Amino acid sequence: MTQNTPLSPRLPRLPLHPEDVAHRVLSAAQLRARGVSAAQTSAQCLPGGPWQHLLPGVYLLHPGPPTGRERLHGALLYAGRPPSSARRATAGPADAGYGESMVTGVAALALYGFATAGDVEALHRIDVLVPRTRRLRSTRFVEVLRAASMPRAVRVGELPVAPVERALADAVAGTVDAACVRRLLTEAVRDGYCEPATVVRELSEAKLLGRPAVVGAVDSLLAEGRTVAEARLYAMVREHGLPEPLWNVELRLPGGPPLGGVDAYWPDQAVAVELDARAPRYGAPGRRGRAEEDPRWSAHAAKREHLERLGITVVHLSPRKLREAADQQATVVRTALMAAADREPAAYVMVLPR
């Protein structure tokens, strides 16, 4: 008998496809569904056997080291196995076996393609998110994270993955290096994975905003978000053939106080565009997700009302809308410009560089 000879001659023939991770890593329940008993599985995993025990209840059906994708698949199978009270339930042959579990943290960011997260094959730890009620321990390369409310998973290839903002928060929670935190958050916004407001909201709900490694990074995140949003606004105006506005100016009544700055202004039509690249503020830890009254929001609303009383149309654009529906936002601005002819003339205002 050679090293590669199966130890059980009665082992059912399994459909192993070298290119398919789901056929190279199987849970005990999936093996039972394929007719492989626990005794046969144990025999295959003896020293010198063709299989190996990857994680509790999870088996690698070849003798070599696991690839990064096999480790990810195995981590989800381990975290997705049913509780012991339901362990005897039979999994169908096509059952992925992931349950509600999903990849999160740095591993999820690597799957999304974050350069800062590194290559999937080089991951030393895989964070997996499970419901808080699951009694499951972290083991080997799998770190189990629990959530009171599970987010909706995103499919990246065949794997369920936490949304980018949740994966970022979990990655930040496990990172003490301020430079690494800054790079992760900056890449998320610069490369268009998500908007600053959603990231800050997730960090706040995870009670991470007060961490030393996070405080400075959030300021950089918001600055990066504003830069990206401004670039999208410039592109929207030019690519959709809108008249060129005066960019980034301050409005002032003659002899009066400043009216505030706007990101774009068409003086002939008295139309202004403002980008909302601010992040929401949240209450103290323990008041999860509860918004505080922010003086900046009150001042912003008062400025807008004042401009509109003067006959200036203010178009409010969010970075997310510019990213996801620039053509629709261009239509909104064009409609405001065309409607200027039907309005009463606006008050005269001075336009100064900001």
C-alpha positions as CSV (number, residue, x, y, z in Angstrom):
1,M,0.0,0.0,0.0
2,T,1.5,3.3,-1.0
3,Q,1.1,6.7,0.7
4,N,-1.5,7.8,-1.8
5,T,-3.6,4.6,-1.6
6,P,-7.0,5.2,0.1
7,L,-7.0,3.5,3.5
8,S,-10.6,2.4,3.1
9,P,-11.5,0.3,0.0
10,R,-15.2,1.0,0.5
11,L,-14.8,4.8,0.5
12,P,-17.5,6.2,-1.9
13,R,-16.1,7.9,-4.9
14,L,-16.2,11.6,-4.3
15,P,-16.4,14.2,-7.2
16,L,-13.1,15.9,-6.6
17,H,-12.4,18.8,-8.9
18,P,-8.9,20.3,-8.5
19,E,-10.1,23.7,-9.7
20,D,-13.1,23.8,-7.3
21,V,-12.3,24.7,-3.7
22,A,-15.8,23.6,-2.6
23,H,-14.8,20.0,-3.6
24,R,-11.4,20.1,-1.9
25,V,-12.7,21.2,1.6
26,L,-15.7,19.6,3.1
27,S,-17.4,19.5,6.5
28,A,-18.3,16.3,8.3
29,A,-21.9,16.9,7.5
30,Q,-21.1,17.3,3.8
31,L,-19.1,14.1,3.8
32,R,-21.9,12.2,5.5
33,A,-24.3,13.5,2.8
34,R,-21.9,12.0,0.3
35,G,-22.0,8.6,2.0
36,V,-18.7,8.9,3.9
37,S,-19.0,7.7,7.5
38,A,-17.1,9.3,10.5
39,A,-14.9,6.1,10.7
40,Q,-14.0,6.3,7.0
41,T,-13.2,10.0,7.4
42,S,-10.9,9.4,10.4
43,A,-9.2,6.6,8.5
44,Q,-8.4,8.9,5.6
45,C,-6.9,11.4,8.0
46,L,-4.4,9.0,9.6
47,P,-0.7,9.9,9.2
48,G,0.3,9.3,5.6
49,G,-3.3,9.4,4.5
50,P,-4.7,11.4,1.6
51,W,-6.8,13.7,3.7
52,Q,-6.1,16.0,6.7
53,H,-8.0,17.6,9.5
54,L,-8.1,21.3,8.7
55,L,-10.4,22.6,11.5
56,P,-12.8,21.0,13.9
57,G,-15.4,19.3,11.7
58,V,-13.7,20.4,8.5
59,Y,-11.5,18.3,6.3
60,L,-9.0,19.0,3.5
61,L,-9.2,16.3,0.8
62,H,-5.5,16.4,-0.2
63,P,-2.3,15.9,1.7
64,G,-0.6,19.2,0.8
65,P,-0.8,22.6,2.6
66,P,-4.1,24.5,2.2
67,T,-4.2,27.4,-0.2
68,G,-5.6,30.8,1.0
69,R,-8.9,30.0,-0.7
70,E,-9.1,26.6,1.0
71,R,-8.5,28.3,4.4
72,L,-11.2,30.8,3.7
73,H,-13.7,28.1,2.7
74,G,-12.7,26.0,5.7
75,A,-13.2,29.0,8.0
76,L,-16.7,29.5,6.8
77,L,-17.5,25.8,7.1
78,Y,-16.3,25.8,10.6
79,A,-18.2,29.0,11.6
80,G,-21.3,27.9,9.7
81,R,-21.7,24.5,11.1
82,P,-25.0,24.2,13.0
83,P,-25.2,24.2,16.8
84,S,-24.7,20.8,18.5
85,S,-28.4,20.5,19.1
86,A,-28.9,20.5,15.4
87,R,-25.6,18.8,14.4
88,R,-27.2,15.6,13.2
89,A,-29.2,17.4,10.5
90,T,-28.0,16.2,7.1
91,A,-26.5,18.6,4.7
92,G,-27.4,18.2,1.1
93,P,-24.6,17.5,-1.3
94,A,-24.9,21.0,-2.8
95,D,-25.2,22.8,0.6
96,A,-22.4,25.4,0.9
97,G,-22.5,24.8,4.7
98,Y,-21.8,28.5,5.6
99,G,-24.9,29.1,7.6
100,E,-25.1,32.8,8.5
101,S,-21.3,33.2,8.7
102,M,-19.4,35.6,6.5
103,V,-15.8,36.7,6.1
104,T,-14.9,40.0,7.7
105,G,-11.9,42.1,8.7
106,V,-8.7,42.1,6.7
107,A,-9.5,38.9,5.0
108,A,-12.7,40.4,3.6
109,L,-10.8,43.5,2.5
110,A,-8.3,41.3,0.7
111,L,-11.2,39.6,-1.2
112,Y,-12.6,43.0,-2.2
113,G,-9.2,43.8,-3.6
114,F,-7.7,46.3,-1.1
115,A,-4.0,46.6,-1.8
116,T,-3.4,47.6,1.9
117,A,-4.9,44.2,3.0
118,G,-2.4,42.2,1.0
119,D,-2.9,38.9,-0.9
120,V,-5.4,36.3,0.1
121,E,-2.8,33.6,0.0
122,A,-0.7,35.5,2.6
123,L,-3.4,35.8,5.3
124,H,-2.3,34.5,8.7
125,R,-5.7,35.1,10.3
126,I,-9.3,34.9,8.9
127,D,-12.0,36.8,10.8
128,V,-15.4,35.3,10.5
129,L,-18.6,37.0,11.6
130,V,-21.4,35.0,13.3
131,P,-24.6,35.8,15.2
132,R,-23.9,36.6,18.8
133,T,-25.9,33.6,20.0
134,R,-23.5,31.2,18.5
135,R,-21.3,29.3,21.0
136,L,-18.2,28.9,18.9
137,R,-14.5,29.4,19.8
138,S,-11.7,30.9,17.8
139,T,-9.3,28.2,16.7
140,R,-6.1,27.9,14.7
141,F,-6.2,30.6,12.0
142,V,-9.9,31.4,12.5
143,E,-11.0,34.3,14.7
144,V,-14.7,34.3,15.5
145,L,-16.4,37.7,15.8
146,R,-20.0,38.0,17.0
147,A,-22.6,40.5,15.9
148,A,-25.9,41.3,17.7
149,S,-27.4,42.1,14.3
150,M,-25.8,40.5,11.3
151,P,-25.3,42.7,8.2
152,R,-26.4,41.5,4.7
153,A,-23.6,39.5,3.2
154,V,-22.0,40.5,-0.2
155,R,-21.0,37.7,-2.5
156,V,-17.4,37.9,-3.7
157,G,-17.1,35.0,-6.0
158,E,-18.5,32.0,-4.1
159,L,-17.9,33.5,-0.6
160,P,-20.2,35.5,1.6
161,V,-18.4,38.6,2.8
162,A,-19.3,41.4,5.2
163,P,-20.0,44.8,3.6
164,V,-16.9,47.0,3.1
165,E,-17.7,49.4,6.0
166,R,-18.3,46.5,8.4
167,A,-15.2,44.7,7.3
168,L,-13.2,48.0,7.8
169,A,-14.5,48.4,11.3
170,D,-13.6,44.8,12.2
171,A,-10.2,45.3,10.6
172,V,-9.6,48.5,12.5
173,A,-10.7,46.9,15.8
174,G,-7.9,44.3,15.4
175,T,-5.2,46.9,14.4
176,V,-3.2,49.1,16.7
177,D,-0.9,50.5,14.0
178,A,-2.2,54.1,13.3
179,A,-0.5,54.2,9.9
180,C,-2.1,50.9,8.8
181,V,-5.6,52.2,9.9
182,R,-5.0,55.4,8.0
183,R,-4.1,53.5,4.8
184,L,-7.1,51.2,5.1
185,L,-9.6,54.0,5.5
186,T,-8.0,56.2,2.9
187,E,-8.0,53.4,0.3
188,A,-11.7,52.6,1.0
189,V,-12.7,56.2,0.1
190,R,-10.1,57.0,-2.5
191,D,-10.8,53.9,-4.6
192,G,-14.6,54.3,-4.3
193,Y,-15.4,51.3,-2.1
194,C,-17.6,53.4,0.3
195,E,-18.3,56.9,1.5
196,P,-16.8,58.6,4.6
197,A,-20.1,59.0,6.3
198,T,-20.9,55.2,6.2
199,V,-17.4,54.4,7.5
200,V,-17.6,56.9,10.4
201,R,-21.1,55.6,11.2
202,E,-19.8,52.0,11.4
203,L,-16.7,53.0,13.5
204,S,-19.0,54.9,15.9
205,E,-21.3,52.0,16.3
206,A,-18.3,49.7,17.0
207,K,-17.1,52.3,19.6
208,L,-13.8,52.8,17.8
209,L,-13.8,56.6,17.2
210,G,-12.0,57.3,20.5
211,R,-9.1,54.9,19.8
212,P,-5.7,56.7,19.4
213,A,-5.1,54.9,16.1
214,V,-8.4,56.0,14.7
215,V,-8.8,59.7,15.8
216,G,-6.3,61.1,13.3
217,A,-7.2,58.6,10.6
218,V,-10.8,59.9,10.6
219,D,-9.7,63.4,9.8
220,S,-7.6,62.1,6.9
221,L,-10.6,60.0,5.8
222,L,-12.9,63.0,5.6
223,A,-10.3,65.1,3.8
224,E,-9.8,62.3,1.3
225,G,-13.6,61.9,0.9
226,R,-14.0,65.6,0.1
227,T,-11.2,65.5,-2.5
228,V,-12.8,62.6,-4.2
229,A,-16.2,64.2,-4.2
230,E,-14.9,67.4,-5.7
231,A,-13.2,65.5,-8.5
232,R,-16.5,63.7,-9.2
233,L,-18.3,67.1,-9.3
234,Y,-15.8,68.5,-11.8
235,A,-16.2,65.4,-13.9
236,M,-20.0,65.5,-13.8
237,V,-20.1,69.2,-15.0
238,R,-17.7,68.6,-17.9
239,E,-18.8,65.1,-19.0
240,H,-22.5,66.1,-19.1
241,G,-22.0,69.4,-21.0
242,L,-23.1,71.7,-18.2
243,P,-22.0,75.4,-18.3
244,E,-18.7,76.0,-16.5
245,P,-19.4,77.5,-13.0
246,L,-17.3,79.5,-10.7
247,W,-15.6,76.9,-8.5
248,N,-15.2,76.9,-4.7
249,V,-16.3,80.5,-4.0
250,E,-17.7,82.5,-1.1
251,L,-20.9,84.6,-1.5
252,R,-21.4,87.9,0.3
253,L,-24.0,90.7,0.3
254,P,-22.4,94.0,-0.6
255,G,-21.4,95.6,2.7
256,G,-22.8,92.7,4.6
257,P,-21.5,89.6,6.4
258,P,-20.4,86.5,4.4
259,L,-23.2,84.2,3.3
260,G,-21.0,81.2,3.2
261,G,-19.0,79.2,0.7
262,V,-20.4,77.0,-2.1
263,D,-18.6,74.4,-4.2
264,A,-19.9,75.7,-7.6
265,Y,-21.9,78.8,-8.5
266,W,-23.6,80.0,-11.7
267,P,-24.0,83.7,-11.2
268,D,-26.2,84.3,-14.3
269,Q,-28.7,81.7,-13.1
270,A,-28.1,82.2,-9.3
271,V,-27.7,78.5,-8.8
272,A,-25.3,77.1,-6.2
273,V,-24.1,73.5,-5.6
274,E,-23.0,72.3,-2.2
275,L,-21.4,69.0,-1.5
276,D,-22.2,67.2,1.7
277,A,-19.0,65.5,2.5
278,R,-19.4,65.8,6.3
279,A,-19.6,62.8,8.6
280,P,-22.5,62.4,11.0
281,R,-21.9,62.7,14.7
282,Y,-23.1,60.1,17.2
283,G,-23.7,59.9,20.8
284,A,-21.4,58.6,23.5
285,P,-20.6,54.9,23.8
286,G,-23.6,53.0,25.0
287,R,-26.0,55.1,22.9
288,R,-25.5,53.0,19.8
289,G,-26.2,54.9,16.6
290,R,-28.1,57.7,18.3
291,A,-27.4,61.0,16.6
292,E,-26.4,64.1,18.6
293,E,-27.4,67.7,17.7
294,D,-24.5,69.1,15.8
295,P,-24.1,72.9,15.6
296,R,-22.5,72.4,12.1
297,W,-25.7,70.9,10.8
298,S,-27.8,73.8,12.2
299,A,-25.4,76.4,10.7
300,H,-25.5,74.6,7.3
301,A,-29.3,74.6,7.3
302,A,-29.5,78.2,8.3
303,K,-27.0,79.2,5.5
304,R,-29.1,77.3,2.9
305,E,-32.3,79.0,4.0
306,H,-30.7,82.4,3.9
307,L,-29.5,81.9,0.3
308,E,-32.8,80.6,-0.8
309,R,-34.6,83.7,0.7
310,L,-32.2,85.8,-1.5
311,G,-33.5,83.9,-4.6
312,I,-30.4,81.7,-4.9
313,T,-31.3,78.0,-5.7
314,V,-29.1,75.7,-3.7
315,V,-28.6,72.1,-5.1
316,H,-27.5,69.7,-2.5
317,L,-25.4,66.8,-3.8
318,S,-24.0,63.9,-1.8
319,P,-20.7,62.1,-2.7
320,R,-22.7,58.8,-2.8
321,K,-25.1,60.2,-5.4
322,L,-22.3,61.6,-7.5
323,R,-20.6,58.2,-7.4
324,E,-23.7,56.0,-8.1
325,A,-25.8,58.3,-10.3
326,A,-23.8,61.2,-11.8
327,D,-26.1,61.4,-14.8
328,Q,-29.2,61.9,-12.6
329,Q,-27.4,64.6,-10.6
330,A,-26.4,66.3,-13.8
331,T,-30.1,66.4,-14.8
332,V,-31.0,67.9,-11.4
333,V,-28.4,70.7,-11.9
334,R,-29.4,71.3,-15.5
335,T,-33.1,71.6,-14.5
336,A,-32.2,74.2,-11.8
337,L,-30.2,76.2,-14.4
338,M,-33.1,76.1,-17.0
339,A,-35.7,77.1,-14.4
340,A,-33.8,80.3,-13.6
341,A,-35.5,82.1,-16.4
342,D,-38.9,81.5,-14.8
343,R,-37.9,82.8,-11.4
344,E,-37.7,86.3,-9.9
345,P,-34.2,87.8,-10.2
346,A,-32.1,87.0,-7.2
347,A,-30.5,89.5,-4.9
348,Y,-27.2,90.8,-6.0
349,V,-24.3,89.1,-4.2
350,M,-20.6,89.4,-4.4
351,V,-18.6,86.3,-5.4
352,L,-15.2,86.0,-3.9
353,P,-12.6,83.2,-4.1
354,R,-12.6,80.8,-1.1
